[in-house]
Amino acid sequence: MNAPATTAHLQPQTTPRPVPQAMLDALAARFGAQYSAAQAVCEQHGRDEGSLQAPPPAAVVFAESTQDVQDAVRLAAQYGVPVIPYGAGSSLEGHLLAVQGGISIDMGRMNRVLSVDADDLTVTVQPGITRKQLNEAIKDTGLFFPIDPGADASIGGMAATRASGTNAVRYGTMRENVLALEVV
Ligand SMILES: Cc1cc2nc3c(=O)[nH]c(=O)nc-3n(C[C@H](O)[C@H](O)[C@H](O)COP(=O)(O)OP(=O)(O)OC[C@H]3O[C@@H](n4cnc5c(N)ncnc54)[C@H](O)[C@@H]3O)c2cc1C
């Protein structure tokens, strides 16, 4: 059998559902400058590093706190709209594509280290911190974060994909290194 000449057969076949204008208005009112429906911003959040494509999400919320995430998710639940968290956009398998429409929640501004306990070998972080930011922040404590998927991925995105990488044989994957999660 001949191989297909294009990758069209790999593209998602679903038709995105439109996000109700009332929800977009509510998001804009709640989030102000932390909200964008600009085409370029939506397109940037509607793709990853893979080759799959789909129409972008209808809007992006830039979360700065757990409360922000809770409020965006609550509104999405009220209107029955899908939510797609965005870490660093380095995934490869179409995770970020808005195949059923929806909104993106960008976690990149939630990138703080909350606590370090070197004796206990544990660090508590916000989900948008990237692995390189984390290693820079803890480099003087004797600790390091060993999981290296190549890309400078976020800890939240790595947890969601159970990331591995070149150090996995010695130090494990996200499964072995994540001890607890706070989940909205
Ligand atoms: C050159 C290259 C090499 C790579 N090598 C590897 C490798 O060796 N091993 C490996 O495992 N991966 C590898 N990857 C893939 C990628 O780095 C991982 O999938 C990474 O874990 C994705 O993290 P991210 O922050 O970029 O997440 P994103 O791409 O932004 O998101 C990935 C998924 O996680 C979800 N998500 C993001 N943040 C959150 C959150 N806070 N809460 C809940 N869900 C969230 C998203 O909705 C999406 O479904 C590679 C990628 C590149 C570009």
PDBQT file of the ligand as one rigid body, heavy atoms in Angstrom, charges set to zero:
ROOT
HETATM    1  C1  LIG A 201      12.870  18.831  21.366  1.00  0.00    +0.000 C 
HETATM    2  C2  LIG A 201      11.876  18.155  22.307  1.00  0.00    +0.000 A 
HETATM    3  C3  LIG A 201      12.249  17.004  22.970  1.00  0.00    +0.000 A 
HETATM    4  C4  LIG A 201      11.351  16.382  23.838  1.00  0.00    +0.000 A 
HETATM    5  N1  LIG A 201      11.739  15.246  24.500  1.00  0.00    +0.000 NA
HETATM    6  C5  LIG A 201      10.906  14.686  25.414  1.00  0.00    +0.000 A 
HETATM    7  C6  LIG A 201      11.328  13.553  26.192  1.00  0.00    +0.000 A 
HETATM    8  O1  LIG A 201      12.427  13.068  26.058  1.00  0.00    +0.000 OA
HETATM    9  N2  LIG A 201      10.455  13.060  27.104  1.00  0.00    +0.000 N 
HETATM   10  C7  LIG A 201       9.207  13.605  27.296  1.00  0.00    +0.000 A 
HETATM   11  O2  LIG A 201       8.474  13.132  28.165  1.00  0.00    +0.000 OA
HETATM   12  N3  LIG A 201       8.793  14.656  26.555  1.00  0.00    +0.000 NA
HETATM   13  C8  LIG A 201       9.600  15.208  25.627  1.00  0.00    +0.000 A 
HETATM   14  N4  LIG A 201       9.177  16.299  24.893  1.00  0.00    +0.000 N 
HETATM   15  C9  LIG A 201       7.781  16.761  25.008  1.00  0.00    +0.000 C 
HETATM   16  C10 LIG A 201       7.499  17.897  26.014  1.00  0.00    +0.000 C 
HETATM   17  O3  LIG A 201       8.643  18.584  26.414  1.00  0.00    +0.000 OA
HETATM   18  C11 LIG A 201       6.746  17.302  27.189  1.00  0.00    +0.000 C 
HETATM   19  O4  LIG A 201       5.490  16.820  26.754  1.00  0.00    +0.000 OA
HETATM   20  C12 LIG A 201       6.502  18.345  28.322  1.00  0.00    +0.000 C 
HETATM   21  O5  LIG A 201       6.166  17.573  29.465  1.00  0.00    +0.000 OA
HETATM   22  C13 LIG A 201       5.385  19.341  28.046  1.00  0.00    +0.000 C 
HETATM   23  O6  LIG A 201       5.450  20.394  29.004  1.00  0.00    +0.000 OA
HETATM   24  P1  LIG A 201       4.908  21.860  28.643  1.00  0.00    +0.000 P 
HETATM   25  O7  LIG A 201       5.041  22.730  29.835  1.00  0.00    +0.000 OA
HETATM   26  O8  LIG A 201       5.541  22.365  27.404  1.00  0.00    +0.000 OA
HETATM   27  O9  LIG A 201       3.367  21.539  28.422  1.00  0.00    +0.000 OA
HETATM   28  P2  LIG A 201       2.374  21.996  27.261  1.00  0.00    +0.000 P 
HETATM   29  O10 LIG A 201       2.896  21.547  25.939  1.00  0.00    +0.000 OA
HETATM   30  O11 LIG A 201       2.078  23.448  27.406  1.00  0.00    +0.000 OA
HETATM   31  O12 LIG A 201       1.102  21.159  27.660  1.00  0.00    +0.000 OA
HETATM   32  C14 LIG A 201       1.142  19.742  27.595  1.00  0.00    +0.000 C 
HETATM   33  C15 LIG A 201      -0.138  19.185  28.223  1.00  0.00    +0.000 C 
HETATM   34  O13 LIG A 201      -0.151  19.480  29.610  1.00  0.00    +0.000 OA
HETATM   35  C16 LIG A 201      -1.321  20.204  29.956  1.00  0.00    +0.000 C 
HETATM   36  N5  LIG A 201      -0.942  21.155  30.992  1.00  0.00    +0.000 N 
HETATM   37  C17 LIG A 201      -0.001  22.128  30.941  1.00  0.00    +0.000 A 
HETATM   38  N6  LIG A 201       0.104  22.774  32.097  1.00  0.00    +0.000 NA
HETATM   39  C18 LIG A 201      -0.813  22.214  32.922  1.00  0.00    +0.000 A 
HETATM   40  C19 LIG A 201      -1.219  22.456  34.281  1.00  0.00    +0.000 A 
HETATM   41  N7  LIG A 201      -0.639  23.410  35.022  1.00  0.00    +0.000 N 
HETATM   42  N8  LIG A 201      -2.193  21.689  34.805  1.00  0.00    +0.000 NA
HETATM   43  C20 LIG A 201      -2.780  20.709  34.081  1.00  0.00    +0.000 A 
HETATM   44  N9  LIG A 201      -2.456  20.431  32.792  1.00  0.00    +0.000 NA
HETATM   45  C21 LIG A 201      -1.477  21.168  32.231  1.00  0.00    +0.000 A 
HETATM   46  C22 LIG A 201      -1.746  20.878  28.661  1.00  0.00    +0.000 C 
HETATM   47  O14 LIG A 201      -3.130  21.190  28.646  1.00  0.00    +0.000 OA
HETATM   48  C23 LIG A 201      -1.413  19.811  27.651  1.00  0.00    +0.000 C 
HETATM   49  O15 LIG A 201      -2.426  18.815  27.644  1.00  0.00    +0.000 OA
HETATM   50  C24 LIG A 201      10.061  16.930  24.023  1.00  0.00    +0.000 A 
HETATM   51  C25 LIG A 201       9.697  18.101  23.346  1.00  0.00    +0.000 A 
HETATM   52  C26 LIG A 201      10.591  18.718  22.492  1.00  0.00    +0.000 A 
HETATM   53  C27 LIG A 201      10.163  19.972  21.787  1.00  0.00    +0.000 C 
ENDROOT
TORSDOF 0
